[in-house]
Amino acid sequence: MWAEFKKFALKGNVLDLAVAVVIGAAFGKIVSSLVDSIIMPLVGIVLGGYDFKGLSVKIGDATVAYGVFIQNVVDFFIVAFAIFLFVKGIERFKKKKEEEPAPAPEPDRKEELLQEILITLQKSKQKDSL
């Protein structure tokens, strides 16, 4: 069972996924910082100085902090848009890479020798037929 798990865990796709999750989490922190520190304060200023984190409503004994929800929605859209742009950039790069023709492979030394032998044999055959 351990060998099966090890084989599964070390597959290329699983490792790629693990790397993507770690990078995604770090990217999420960067975007959250961008939203918290730069974008939302500017949006708050444009809307008259509101701080979205502080927006809440008290219903009975419960406090509904809908400002945090608004902030998380903005985070989501910014992360989704940034990932969209990243994927579009990678697709454009892949298309350019696929469009470039592959350089012709250099002939192997053995192939060159065989080609020379073939030419010599053809010349010899032409001389014999004259």
N, CA, C and O atoms as a Tinker XYZ file with bonds, in Angstrom:
   520  protein
     1  N      0.824000   -1.185000    0.000000    73     2
     2  CA     0.000000    0.000000    0.000000    64     1     3
     3  C      0.873000    1.257000    0.000000    63     2     4     5
     4  O      0.577000    2.226000   -0.699000    81     3
     5  N      1.945000    1.233000    0.784000    73     3     6
     6  CA     2.853000    2.385000    0.840000    64     5     7
     7  C      3.485000    2.643000   -0.530000    63     6     8     9
     8  O      3.622000    3.793000   -0.948000    81     7
     9  N      3.867000    1.572000   -1.223000    73     7    10
    10  CA     4.482000    1.711000   -2.545000    64     9    11
    11  C      3.493000    2.322000   -3.538000    63    10    12    13
    12  O      3.866000    3.160000   -4.359000    81    11
    13  N      2.220000    1.894000   -3.456000    73    11    14
    14  CA     1.199000    2.465000   -4.334000    64    13    15
    15  C      1.010000    3.948000   -4.064000    63    14    16    17
    16  O      0.929000    4.753000   -4.991000    81    15
    17  N      0.940000    4.304000   -2.778000    73    15    18
    18  CA     0.777000    5.707000   -2.414000    64    17    19
    19  C      1.966000    6.532000   -2.888000    63    18    20    21
    20  O      1.799000    7.632000   -3.414000    81    19
    21  N      3.161000    5.994000   -2.699000    73    19    22
    22  CA     4.374000    6.692000   -3.125000    64    21    23
    23  C      4.364000    6.904000   -4.636000    63    22    24    25
    24  O      4.723000    7.979000   -5.117000    81    23
    25  N      3.955000    5.880000   -5.382000    73    23    26
    26  CA     3.878000    5.983000   -6.838000    64    25    27
    27  C      2.868000    7.055000   -7.241000    63    26    28    29
    28  O      3.125000    7.841000   -8.152000    81    27
    29  N      1.717000    7.088000   -6.563000    73    27    30
    30  CA     0.687000    8.078000   -6.851000    64    29    31
    31  C      1.165000    9.487000   -6.501000    63    30    32    33
    32  O      1.004000   10.414000   -7.294000    81    31
    33  N      1.744000    9.645000   -5.328000    73    31    34
    34  CA     2.142000   10.967000   -4.835000    64    33    35
    35  C      3.273000   11.565000   -5.641000    63    34    36    37
    36  O      3.404000   12.787000   -5.711000    81    35
    37  N      4.087000   10.731000   -6.248000    73    35    38
    38  CA     5.227000   11.248000   -6.987000    64    37    39
    39  C      4.971000   11.341000   -8.488000    63    38    40    41
    40  O      5.898000   11.597000   -9.258000    81    39
    41  N      3.732000   11.138000   -8.910000    73    39    42
    42  CA     3.394000   11.326000  -10.316000    64    41    43
    43  C      3.587000   12.787000  -10.665000    63    42    44    45
    44  O      3.458000   13.665000   -9.813000    81    43
    45  N      3.895000   13.038000  -11.925000    73    43    46
    46  CA     4.115000   14.406000  -12.380000    64    45    47
    47  C      2.926000   15.313000  -12.153000    63    46    48    49
    48  O      3.102000   16.457000  -11.732000    81    47
    49  N      1.717000   14.837000  -12.420000    73    47    50
    50  CA     0.535000   15.673000  -12.277000    64    49    51
    51  C      0.292000   16.077000  -10.828000    63    50    52    53
    52  O     -0.111000   17.209000  -10.561000    81    51
    53  N      0.531000   15.174000   -9.904000    73    51    54
    54  CA     0.325000   15.480000   -8.492000    64    53    55
    55  C      1.332000   16.528000   -8.038000    63    54    56    57
    56  O      0.976000   17.460000   -7.318000    81    55
    57  N      2.587000   16.380000   -8.456000    73    55    58
    58  CA     3.601000   17.362000   -8.078000    64    57    59
    59  C      3.295000   18.727000   -8.699000    63    58    60    61
    60  O      3.455000   19.757000   -8.044000    81    59
    61  N      2.856000   18.735000   -9.953000    73    59    62
    62  CA     2.483000   19.996000  -10.594000    64    61    63
    63  C      1.338000   20.664000   -9.848000    63    62    64    65
    64  O      1.339000   21.879000   -9.648000    81    63
    65  N      0.371000   19.868000   -9.442000    73    63    66
    66  CA    -0.769000   20.406000   -8.698000    64    65    67
    67  C     -0.322000   20.977000   -7.358000    63    66    68    69
    68  O     -0.785000   22.044000   -6.954000    81    67
    69  N      0.565000   20.286000   -6.676000    73    67    70
    70  CA     1.051000   20.770000   -5.385000    64    69    71
    71  C      1.776000   22.102000   -5.544000    63    70    72    73
    72  O      1.573000   23.022000   -4.751000    81    71
    73  N      2.611000   22.204000   -6.556000    73    71    74
    74  CA     3.321000   23.462000   -6.823000    64    73    75
    75  C      2.326000   24.566000   -7.150000    63    74    76    77
    76  O      2.475000   25.697000   -6.687000    81    75
    77  N      1.317000   24.244000   -7.942000    73    75    78
    78  CA     0.306000   25.242000   -8.310000    64    77    79
    79  C     -0.458000   25.730000   -7.089000    63    78    80    81
    80  O     -0.760000   26.919000   -6.989000    81    79
    81  N     -0.773000   24.845000   -6.169000    73    79    82
    82  CA    -1.500000   25.243000   -4.953000    64    81    83
    83  C     -0.651000   26.177000   -4.109000    63    82    84    85
    84  O     -1.146000   27.190000   -3.616000    81    83
    85  N      0.623000   25.846000   -3.936000    73    83    86
    86  CA     1.509000   26.690000   -3.129000    64    85    87
    87  C      1.679000   28.064000   -3.773000    63    86    88    89
    88  O      1.590000   29.086000   -3.093000    81    87
    89  N      1.922000   28.088000   -5.070000    73    87    90
    90  CA     2.079000   29.360000   -5.773000    64    89    91
    91  C      0.772000   30.145000   -5.748000    63    90    92    93
    92  O      0.779000   31.365000   -5.585000    81    91
    93  N     -0.355000   29.442000   -5.912000    73    91    94
    94  CA    -1.666000   30.097000   -5.861000    64    93    95
    95  C     -1.933000   30.731000   -4.515000    63    94    96    97
    96  O     -2.476000   31.833000   -4.441000    81    95
    97  N     -1.555000   30.043000   -3.448000    73    95    98
    98  CA    -1.751000   30.606000   -2.106000    64    97    99
    99  C     -0.905000   31.862000   -1.922000    63    98   100   101
   100  O     -1.379000   32.855000   -1.370000    81    99
   101  N      0.340000   31.822000   -2.379000    73    99   102
   102  CA     1.207000   32.998000   -2.267000    64   101   103
   103  C      0.666000   34.133000   -3.133000    63   102   104   105
   104  O      0.679000   35.292000   -2.718000    81   103
   105  N      0.192000   33.807000   -4.328000    73   103   106
   106  CA    -0.374000   34.821000   -5.218000    64   105   107
   107  C     -1.621000   35.437000   -4.590000    63   106   108   109
   108  O     -1.840000   36.644000   -4.691000    81   107
   109  N     -2.440000   34.603000   -3.942000    73   107   110
   110  CA    -3.637000   35.096000   -3.256000    64   109   111
   111  C     -3.290000   36.092000   -2.161000    63   110   112   113
   112  O     -3.991000   37.088000   -1.983000    81   111
   113  N     -2.213000   35.831000   -1.424000    73   111   114
   114  CA    -1.786000   36.766000   -0.378000    64   113   115
   115  C     -1.346000   38.096000   -0.977000    63   114   116   117
   116  O     -1.648000   39.159000   -0.434000    81   115
   117  N     -0.638000   38.032000   -2.088000    73   115   118
   118  CA    -0.196000   39.268000   -2.742000    64   117   119
   119  C     -1.394000   40.076000   -3.214000    63   118   120   121
   120  O     -1.448000   41.290000   -3.021000    81   119
   121  N     -2.353000   39.399000   -3.832000    73   119   122
   122  CA    -3.538000   40.105000   -4.325000    64   121   123
   123  C     -4.358000   40.645000   -3.159000    63   122   124   125
   124  O     -4.866000   41.763000   -3.236000    81   123
   125  N     -4.496000   39.882000   -2.091000    73   123   126
   126  CA    -5.229000   40.373000   -0.915000    64   125   127
   127  C     -4.562000   41.615000   -0.347000    63   126   128   129
   128  O     -5.239000   42.564000    0.049000    81   127
   129  N     -3.257000   41.607000   -0.308000    73   127   130
   130  CA    -2.530000   42.783000    0.174000    64   129   131
   131  C     -2.763000   43.978000   -0.746000    63   130   132   133
   132  O     -2.955000   45.100000   -0.278000    81   131
   133  N     -2.745000   43.732000   -2.058000    73   131   134
   134  CA    -3.015000   44.798000   -3.025000    64   133   135
   135  C     -4.409000   45.376000   -2.809000    63   134   136   137
   136  O     -4.594000   46.593000   -2.792000    81   135
   137  N     -5.377000   44.496000   -2.644000    73   135   138
   138  CA    -6.759000   44.956000   -2.452000    64   137   139
   139  C     -6.898000   45.690000   -1.122000    63   138   140   141
   140  O     -7.467000   46.780000   -1.074000    81   139
   141  N     -6.378000   45.097000   -0.032000    73   139   142
   142  CA    -6.517000   45.699000    1.301000    64   141   143
   143  C     -5.791000   47.031000    1.424000    63   142   144   145
   144  O     -6.324000   47.981000    1.996000    81   143
   145  N     -4.584000   47.101000    0.892000    73   143   146
   146  CA    -3.729000   48.260000    1.124000    64   145   147
   147  C     -3.863000   49.364000    0.091000    63   146   148   149
   148  O     -3.618000   50.530000    0.401000    81   147
   149  N     -4.248000   49.022000   -1.131000    73   147   150
   150  CA    -4.242000   50.031000   -2.196000    64   149   151
   151  C     -5.626000   50.248000   -2.800000    63   150   152   153
   152  O     -6.127000   51.373000   -2.817000    81   151
   153  N     -6.245000   49.179000   -3.296000    73   151   154
   154  CA    -7.478000   49.343000   -4.069000    64   153   155
   155  C     -8.654000   49.771000   -3.196000    63   154   156   157
   156  O     -9.320000   50.758000   -3.509000    81   155
   157  N     -8.922000   49.049000   -2.107000    73   155   158
   158  CA   -10.090000   49.371000   -1.296000    64   157   159
   159  C     -9.994000   50.757000   -0.647000    63   158   160   161
   160  O    -11.012000   51.448000   -0.595000    81   159
   161  N     -8.840000   51.203000   -0.152000    73   159   162
   162  CA    -8.789000   52.583000    0.352000    64   161   163
   163  C     -9.109000   53.612000   -0.742000    63   162   164   165
   164  O     -9.777000   54.612000   -0.479000    81   163
   165  N     -8.629000   53.363000   -1.965000    73   163   166
   166  CA    -8.936000   54.283000   -3.063000    64   165   167
   167  C    -10.429000   54.250000   -3.410000    63   166   168   169
   168  O    -11.037000   55.292000   -3.655000    81   167
   169  N    -11.011000   53.054000   -3.429000    73   167   170
   170  CA   -12.447000   52.938000   -3.689000    64   169   171
   171  C    -13.226000   53.634000   -2.576000    63   170   172   173
   172  O    -14.225000   54.305000   -2.835000    81   171
   173  N    -12.771000   53.472000   -1.352000    73   171   174
   174  CA   -13.419000   54.137000   -0.221000    64   173   175
   175  C    -13.374000   55.652000   -0.348000    63   174   176   177
   176  O    -14.353000   56.329000   -0.035000    81   175
   177  N    -12.245000   56.190000   -0.805000    73   175   178
   178  CA   -12.114000   57.638000   -0.996000    64   177   179
   179  C    -13.068000   58.106000   -2.092000    63   178   180   181
   180  O    -13.740000   59.127000   -1.945000    81   179
   181  N    -13.123000   57.354000   -3.192000    73   179   182
   182  CA   -14.011000   57.722000   -4.303000    64   181   183
   183  C    -15.469000   57.715000   -3.832000    63   182   184   185
   184  O    -16.269000   58.537000   -4.279000    81   183
   185  N    -15.810000   56.800000   -2.943000    73   183   186
   186  CA   -17.185000   56.693000   -2.459000    64   185   187
   187  C    -17.436000   57.538000   -1.211000    63   186   188   189
   188  O    -18.436000   57.334000   -0.523000    81   187
   189  N    -16.566000   58.457000   -0.916000    73   187   190
   190  CA   -16.798000   59.376000    0.201000    64   189   191
   191  C    -16.149000   58.980000    1.508000    63   190   192   193
   192  O    -16.625000   59.365000    2.576000    81   191
   193  N    -15.090000   58.231000    1.445000    73   191   194
   194  CA   -14.338000   57.911000    2.658000    64   193   195
   195  C    -14.820000   56.687000    3.410000    63   194   196   197
   196  O    -14.475000   56.510000    4.578000    81   195
   197  N    -15.603000   55.842000    2.772000    73   195   198
   198  CA   -16.086000   54.632000    3.449000    64   197   199
   199  C    -14.965000   53.615000    3.590000    63   198   200   201
   200  O    -14.133000   53.442000    2.700000    81   199
   201  N    -14.970000   52.952000    4.735000    73   199   202
   202  CA   -14.069000   51.819000    4.953000    64   201   203
   203  C    -14.936000   50.570000    4.906000    63   202   204   205
   204  O    -15.750000   50.338000    5.800000    81   203
   205  N    -14.764000   49.777000    3.874000    73   203   206
   206  CA   -15.632000   48.627000    3.685000    64   205   207
   207  C    -15.509000   47.601000    4.804000    63   206   208   209
   208  O    -16.483000   46.921000    5.126000    81   207
   209  N    -14.330000   47.482000    5.398000    73   207   210
   210  CA   -14.166000   46.498000    6.469000    64   209   211
   211  C    -15.059000   46.823000    7.655000    63   210   212   213
   212  O    -15.508000   45.925000    8.368000    81   211
   213  N    -15.311000   48.083000    7.861000    73   211   214
   214  CA   -16.121000   48.499000    9.009000    64   213   215
   215  C    -17.614000   48.466000    8.757000    63   214   216   217
   216  O    -18.390000   48.696000    9.684000    81   215
   217  N    -18.042000   48.192000    7.550000    73   215   218
   218  CA   -19.474000   48.165000    7.250000    64   217   219
   219  C    -20.113000   46.941000    7.885000    63   218   220   221
   220  O    -19.685000   45.809000    7.658000    81   219
   221  N    -21.135000   47.185000    8.676000    73   219   222
   222  CA   -21.853000   46.087000    9.316000    64   221   223
   223  C    -23.235000   46.583000    9.724000    63   222   224   225
   224  O    -23.499000   47.784000    9.772000    81   223
   225  N    -24.078000   45.652000   10.007000    73   223   226
   226  CA   -25.423000   45.965000   10.480000    64   225   227
   227  C    -25.725000   45.050000   11.661000    63   226   228   229
   228  O    -25.378000   43.869000   11.655000    81   227
   229  N    -26.372000   45.611000   12.662000    73   227   230
   230  CA   -26.690000   44.828000   13.860000    64   229   231
   231  C    -28.147000   44.394000   13.765000    63   230   232   233
   232  O    -29.056000   45.214000   13.630000    81   231
   233  N    -28.338000   43.089000   13.839000    73   231   234
   234  CA   -29.682000   42.521000   13.806000    64   233   235
   235  C    -29.866000   41.728000   15.099000    63   234   236   237
   236  O    -29.338000   40.626000   15.251000    81   235
   237  N    -30.598000   42.290000   15.989000    73   235   238
   238  CA   -30.767000   41.653000   17.298000    64   237   239
   239  C    -29.431000   41.635000   18.019000    63   238   240   241
   240  O    -28.792000   42.673000   18.189000    81   239
   241  N    -29.016000   40.454000   18.439000    73   239   242
   242  CA   -27.721000   40.307000   19.106000    64   241   243
   243  C    -26.593000   40.011000   18.120000    63   242   244   245
   244  O    -25.423000   40.001000   18.502000    81   243
   245  N    -26.935000   39.773000   16.863000    73   243   246
   246  CA   -25.925000   39.406000   15.864000    64   245   247
   247  C    -25.470000   40.640000   15.085000    63   246   248   249
   248  O    -26.251000   41.558000   14.834000    81   247
   249  N    -24.206000   40.641000   14.714000    73   247   250
   250  CA   -23.647000   41.692000   13.876000    64   249   251
   251  C    -23.258000   41.066000   12.541000    63   250   252   253
   252  O    -22.461000   40.129000   12.499000    81   251
   253  N    -23.818000   41.585000   11.456000    73   251   254
   254  CA   -23.518000   41.087000   10.117000    64   253   255
   255  C    -22.499000   42.034000    9.501000    63   254   256   257
   256  O    -22.814000   43.180000    9.178000    81   255
   257  N    -21.273000   41.542000    9.340000    73   255   258
   258  CA   -20.181000   42.350000    8.791000    64   257   259
   259  C    -20.129000   42.155000    7.291000    63   258   260   261
   260  O    -19.307000   41.388000    6.789000    81   259
   261  N    -21.004000   42.843000    6.571000    73   259   262
   262  CA   -21.070000   42.676000    5.122000    64   261   263
   263  C    -19.936000   43.397000    4.403000    63   262   264   265
   264  O    -19.698000   43.128000    3.225000    81   263
   265  N    -19.240000   44.291000    5.066000    73   263   266
   266  CA   -18.096000   44.966000    4.456000    64   265   267
   267  C    -16.959000   44.006000    4.164000    63   266   268   269
   268  O    -16.294000   44.125000    3.134000    81   267
   269  N    -16.731000   43.065000    5.048000    73   267   270
   270  CA   -15.699000   42.051000    4.830000    64   269   271
   271  C    -16.080000   41.194000    3.624000    63   270   272   273
   272  O    -15.220000   40.818000    2.827000    81   271
   273  N    -17.375000   40.888000    3.492000    73   271   274
   274  CA   -17.843000   40.125000    2.344000    64   273   275
   275  C    -17.587000   40.893000    1.050000    63   274   276   277
   276  O    -17.117000   40.315000    0.069000    81   275
   277  N    -17.892000   42.191000    1.041000    73   275   278
   278  CA   -17.631000   43.017000   -0.149000    64   277   279
   279  C    -16.149000   42.975000   -0.493000    63   278   280   281
   280  O    -15.782000   42.844000   -1.661000    81   279
   281  N    -15.304000   43.087000    0.517000    73   279   282
   282  CA   -13.858000   43.042000    0.305000    64   281   283
   283  C    -13.440000   41.710000   -0.302000    63   282   284   285
   284  O    -12.616000   41.681000   -1.216000    81   283
   285  N    -13.993000   40.612000    0.191000    73   283   286
   286  CA   -13.652000   39.283000   -0.339000    64   285   287
   287  C    -14.136000   39.110000   -1.771000    63   286   288   289
   288  O    -13.466000   38.456000   -2.570000    81   287
   289  N    -15.280000   39.678000   -2.109000    73   287   290
   290  CA   -15.775000   39.609000   -3.483000    64   289   291
   291  C    -14.832000   40.364000   -4.418000    63   290   292   293
   292  O    -14.514000   39.886000   -5.507000    81   291
   293  N    -14.386000   41.545000   -3.985000    73   291   294
   294  CA   -13.437000   42.322000   -4.791000    64   293   295
   295  C    -12.133000   41.540000   -4.941000    63   294   296   297
   296  O    -11.560000   41.497000   -6.030000    81   295
   297  N    -11.662000   40.922000   -3.859000    73   295   298
   298  CA   -10.462000   40.067000   -3.926000    64   297   299
   299  C    -10.632000   38.982000   -4.988000    63   298   300   301
   300  O     -9.748000   38.765000   -5.817000    81   299
   301  N    -11.771000   38.312000   -4.952000    73   299   302
   302  CA   -12.017000   37.225000   -5.891000    64   301   303
   303  C    -11.947000   37.710000   -7.330000    63   302   304   305
   304  O    -11.284000   37.093000   -8.163000    81   303
   305  N    -12.628000   38.813000   -7.627000    73   303   306
   306  CA   -12.637000   39.302000   -9.006000    64   305   307
   307  C    -11.249000   39.742000   -9.462000    63   306   308   309
   308  O    -10.890000   39.548000  -10.623000    81   307
   309  N    -10.482000   40.318000   -8.579000    73   307   310
   310  CA    -9.126000   40.734000   -8.958000    64   309   311
   311  C     -8.249000   39.512000   -9.194000    63   310   312   313
   312  O     -7.495000   39.473000  -10.166000    81   311
   313  N     -8.337000   38.510000   -8.317000    73   311   314
   314  CA    -7.554000   37.281000   -8.502000    64   313   315
   315  C     -7.969000   36.590000   -9.793000    63   314   316   317
   316  O     -7.113000   36.157000  -10.565000    81   315
   317  N     -9.274000   36.481000  -10.037000    73   315   318
   318  CA    -9.762000   35.819000  -11.248000    64   317   319
   319  C     -9.291000   36.555000  -12.496000    63   318   320   321
   320  O     -8.892000   35.923000  -13.474000    81   319
   321  N     -9.334000   37.886000  -12.472000    73   319   322
   322  CA    -8.895000   38.666000  -13.626000    64   321   323
   323  C     -7.393000   38.517000  -13.843000    63   322   324   325
   324  O     -6.938000   38.387000  -14.979000    81   323
   325  N     -6.624000   38.536000  -12.756000    73   323   326
   326  CA    -5.172000   38.382000  -12.875000    64   325   327
   327  C     -4.819000   37.003000  -13.427000    63   326   328   329
   328  O     -3.928000   36.891000  -14.270000    81   327
   329  N     -5.494000   35.963000  -12.973000    73   327   330
   330  CA    -5.243000   34.616000  -13.487000    64   329   331
   331  C     -5.647000   34.532000  -14.952000    63   330   332   333
   332  O     -4.955000   33.898000  -15.747000    81   331
   333  N     -6.768000   35.168000  -15.321000    73   331   334
   334  CA    -7.208000   35.200000  -16.712000    64   333   335
   335  C     -6.126000   35.819000  -17.596000    63   334   336   337
   336  O     -5.790000   35.274000  -18.647000    81   335
   337  N     -5.582000   36.960000  -17.165000    73   335   338
   338  CA    -4.534000   37.613000  -17.951000    64   337   339
   339  C     -3.288000   36.744000  -18.042000    63   338   340   341
   340  O     -2.654000   36.678000  -19.094000    81   339
   341  N     -2.935000   36.080000  -16.955000    73   339   342
   342  CA    -1.766000   35.204000  -16.928000    64   341   343
   343  C     -1.938000   34.046000  -17.904000    63   342   344   345
   344  O     -1.022000   33.732000  -18.664000    81   343
   345  N     -3.107000   33.411000  -17.887000    73   343   346
   346  CA    -3.370000   32.282000  -18.784000    64   345   347
   347  C     -3.372000   32.745000  -20.239000    63   346   348   349
   348  O     -2.832000   32.058000  -21.107000    81   347
   349  N     -3.976000   33.904000  -20.514000    73   347   350
   350  CA    -3.977000   34.439000  -21.879000    64   349   351
   351  C     -2.547000   34.686000  -22.360000    63   350   352   353
   352  O     -2.221000   34.397000  -23.512000    81   351
   353  N     -1.698000   35.217000  -21.488000    73   351   354
   354  CA    -0.300000   35.455000  -21.846000    64   353   355
   355  C      0.432000   34.172000  -22.157000    63   354   356   357
   356  O      1.203000   34.109000  -23.114000    81   355
   357  N      0.196000   33.143000  -21.357000    73   355   358
   358  CA     0.849000   31.858000  -21.590000    64   357   359
   359  C      0.347000   31.247000  -22.894000    63   358   360   361
   360  O      1.138000   30.687000  -23.653000    81   359
   361  N     -0.953000   31.345000  -23.168000    73   359   362
   362  CA    -1.489000   30.801000  -24.419000    64   361   363
   363  C     -0.880000   31.513000  -25.620000    63   362   364   365
   364  O     -0.558000   30.874000  -26.622000    81   363
   365  N     -0.722000   32.822000  -25.529000    73   363   366
   366  CA    -0.129000   33.575000  -26.634000    64   365   367
   367  C      1.320000   33.139000  -26.841000    63   366   368   369
   368  O      1.770000   32.998000  -27.979000    81   367
   369  N      2.048000   32.926000  -25.753000    73   367   370
   370  CA     3.434000   32.473000  -25.836000    64   369   371
   371  C      3.506000   31.086000  -26.460000    63   370   372   373
   372  O      4.374000   30.825000  -27.293000    81   371
   373  N      2.591000   30.185000  -26.060000    73   371   374
   374  CA     2.584000   28.831000  -26.616000    64   373   375
   375  C      2.269000   28.852000  -28.104000    63   374   376   377
   376  O      2.864000   28.096000  -28.872000    81   375
   377  N      1.332000   29.715000  -28.526000    73   375   378
   378  CA     0.998000   29.793000  -29.947000    64   377   379
   379  C      2.204000   30.247000  -30.753000    63   378   380   381
   380  O      2.484000   29.693000  -31.816000    81   379
   381  N      2.923000   31.254000  -30.256000    73   379   382
   382  CA     4.113000   31.730000  -30.968000    64   381   383
   383  C      5.148000   30.626000  -31.051000    63   382   384   385
   384  O      5.799000   30.451000  -32.081000    81   383
   385  N      5.299000   29.890000  -29.977000    73   383   386
   386  CA     6.285000   28.814000  -29.942000    64   385   387
   387  C      5.905000   27.708000  -30.915000    63   386   388   389
   388  O      6.776000   27.138000  -31.572000    81   387
   389  N      4.595000   27.392000  -31.018000    73   387   390
   390  CA     4.145000   26.345000  -31.932000    64   389   391
   391  C      4.261000   26.786000  -33.378000    63   390   392   393
   392  O      4.516000   25.957000  -34.251000    81   391
   393  N      4.078000   28.078000  -33.655000    73   391   394
   394  CA     4.124000   28.573000  -35.020000    64   393   395
   395  C      5.535000   28.578000  -35.595000    63   394   396   397
   396  O      5.709000   28.452000  -36.808000    81   395
   397  N      6.534000   28.721000  -34.748000    73   395   398
   398  CA     7.914000   28.733000  -35.226000    64   397   399
   399  C      8.262000   27.348000  -35.767000    63   398   400   401
   400  O      8.108000   26.350000  -35.063000    81   399
   401  N      8.735000   27.284000  -37.022000    73   399   402
   402  CA     9.098000   25.970000  -37.557000    64   401   403
   403  C     10.345000   25.435000  -36.856000    63   402   404   405
   404  O     11.263000   26.174000  -36.502000    81   403
   405  N     10.331000   24.158000  -36.679000    73   403   406
   406  CA    11.479000   23.522000  -36.041000    64   405   407
   407  C     12.649000   23.533000  -37.013000    63   406   408   409
   408  O     12.463000   23.275000  -38.202000    81   407
   409  N     13.840000   23.824000  -36.533000    73   407   410
   410  CA    14.993000   23.818000  -37.430000    64   409   411
   411  C     15.250000   22.405000  -37.949000    63   410   412   413
   412  O     15.029000   21.414000  -37.253000    81   411
   413  N     15.719000   22.346000  -39.184000    73   411   414
   414  CA    16.014000   21.038000  -39.781000    64   413   415
   415  C     17.134000   20.375000  -38.993000    63   414   416   417
   416  O     18.147000   21.004000  -38.689000    81   415
   417  N     16.945000   19.111000  -38.666000    73   415   418
   418  CA    17.991000   18.436000  -37.897000    64   417   419
   419  C     19.250000   18.263000  -38.741000    63   418   420   421
   420  O     19.192000   17.978000  -39.937000    81   419
   421  N     20.369000   18.441000  -38.088000    73   419   422
   422  CA    21.637000   18.267000  -38.786000    64   421   423
   423  C     21.851000   16.780000  -39.059000    63   422   424   425
   424  O     21.602000   15.943000  -38.192000    81   423
   425  N     22.309000   16.458000  -40.252000    73   423   426
   426  CA    22.500000   15.033000  -40.560000    64   425   427
   427  C     23.609000   14.444000  -39.697000    63   426   428   429
   428  O     24.616000   15.085000  -39.393000    81   427
   429  N     23.379000   13.220000  -39.329000    73   427   430
   430  CA    24.339000   12.471000  -38.533000    64   429   431
   431  C     25.535000   12.120000  -39.425000    63   430   432   433
   432  O     25.389000   12.021000  -40.643000    81   431
   433  N     26.683000   11.936000  -38.843000    73   431   434
   434  CA    27.898000   11.606000  -39.616000    64   433   435
   435  C     27.709000   10.304000  -40.390000    63   434   436   437
   436  O     28.215000   10.165000  -41.503000    81   435
   437  N     26.990000    9.356000  -39.811000    73   435   438
   438  CA    26.733000    8.093000  -40.506000    64   437   439
   439  C     25.880000    8.334000  -41.745000    63   438   440   441
   440  O     26.119000    7.742000  -42.797000    81   439
   441  N     24.899000    9.192000  -41.617000    73   439   442
   442  CA    24.045000    9.499000  -42.757000    64   441   443
   443  C     24.851000   10.174000  -43.871000    63   442   444   445
   444  O     24.652000    9.889000  -45.052000    81   443
   445  N     25.757000   11.067000  -43.483000    73   443   446
   446  CA    26.602000   11.735000  -44.479000    64   445   447
   447  C     27.452000   10.705000  -45.228000    63   446   448   449
   448  O     27.571000   10.769000  -46.452000    81   447
   449  N     28.037000    9.768000  -44.502000    73   447   450
   450  CA    28.862000    8.740000  -45.130000    64   449   451
   451  C     28.033000    7.860000  -46.064000    63   450   452   453
   452  O     28.472000    7.528000  -47.164000    81   451
   453  N     26.841000    7.486000  -45.622000    73   451   454
   454  CA    25.974000    6.681000  -46.478000    64   453   455
   455  C     25.582000    7.443000  -47.746000    63   454   456   457
   456  O     25.517000    6.867000  -48.831000    81   455
   457  N     25.325000    8.734000  -47.596000    73   455   458
   458  CA    24.983000    9.562000  -48.755000    64   457   459
   459  C     26.154000    9.614000  -49.736000    63   458   460   461
   460  O     25.950000    9.512000  -50.946000    81   459
   461  N     27.382000    9.773000  -49.226000    73   459   462
   462  CA    28.570000    9.794000  -50.088000    64   461   463
   463  C     28.741000    8.460000  -50.812000    63   462   464   465
   464  O     29.070000    8.434000  -51.997000    81   463
   465  N     28.517000    7.351000  -50.101000    73   463   466
   466  CA    28.629000    6.026000  -50.721000    64   465   467
   467  C     27.591000    5.878000  -51.824000    63   466   468   469
   468  O     27.893000    5.359000  -52.898000    81   467
   469  N     26.370000    6.332000  -51.562000    73   467   470
   470  CA    25.312000    6.245000  -52.560000    64   469   471
   471  C     25.678000    7.051000  -53.807000    63   470   472   473
   472  O     25.488000    6.571000  -54.924000    81   471
   473  N     26.188000    8.239000  -53.637000    73   471   474
   474  CA    26.592000    9.075000  -54.783000    64   473   475
   475  C     27.707000    8.391000  -55.561000    63   474   476   477
   476  O     27.689000    8.370000  -56.792000    81   475
   477  N     28.682000    7.829000  -54.842000    73   475   478
   478  CA    29.794000    7.126000  -55.495000    64   477   479
   479  C     29.280000    5.929000  -56.291000    63   478   480   481
   480  O     29.707000    5.710000  -57.425000    81   479
   481  N     28.382000    5.164000  -55.714000    73   479   482
   482  CA    27.814000    4.006000  -56.411000    64   481   483
   483  C     27.032000    4.438000  -57.649000    63   482   484   485
   484  O     27.111000    3.785000  -58.690000    81   483
   485  N     26.283000    5.524000  -57.546000    73   483   486
   486  CA    25.517000    6.012000  -58.695000    64   485   487
   487  C     26.452000    6.472000  -59.812000    63   486   488   489
   488  O     26.199000    6.199000  -60.986000    81   487
   489  N     27.526000    7.164000  -59.453000    73   487   490
   490  CA    28.499000    7.602000  -60.457000    64   489   491
   491  C     29.156000    6.388000  -61.107000    63   490   492   493
   492  O     29.353000    6.364000  -62.322000    81   491
   493  N     29.494000    5.382000  -60.305000    73   491   494
   494  CA    30.127000    4.175000  -60.814000    64   493   495
   495  C     29.179000    3.440000  -61.765000    63   494   496   497
   496  O     29.612000    2.929000  -62.798000    81   495
   497  N     27.910000    3.385000  -61.427000    73   495   498
   498  CA    26.923000    2.729000  -62.269000    64   497   499
   499  C     26.757000    3.471000  -63.579000    63   498   500   501
   500  O     26.589000    2.836000  -64.620000    81   499
   501  N     26.799000    4.816000  -63.563000    73   499   502
   502  CA    26.673000    5.603000  -64.784000    64   501   503
   503  C     27.880000    5.376000  -65.696000    63   502   504   505
   504  O     27.716000    5.312000  -66.914000    81   503
   505  N     29.087000    5.253000  -65.139000    73   503   506
   506  CA    30.285000    5.025000  -65.938000    64   505   507
   507  C     30.234000    3.655000  -66.588000    63   506   508   509
   508  O     30.656000    3.486000  -67.732000    81   507
   509  N     29.706000    2.661000  -65.843000    73   507   510
   510  CA    29.616000    1.300000  -66.370000    64   509   511
   511  C     28.615000    1.203000  -67.520000    63   510   512   513
   512  O     28.801000    0.398000  -68.433000    81   511
   513  N     27.564000    2.007000  -67.484000    73   511   514
   514  CA    26.549000    1.923000  -68.531000    64   513   515
   515  C     26.973000    2.682000  -69.782000    63   514   516   517
   516  O     26.331000    2.508000  -70.818000    81   515
   517  N     27.991000    3.496000  -69.753000    73   515   518
   518  CA    28.467000    4.212000  -70.935000    64   517   519
   519  C     29.363000    3.331000  -71.686000    63   518   520
   520  O     29.887000    3.725000  -72.727000    81   519
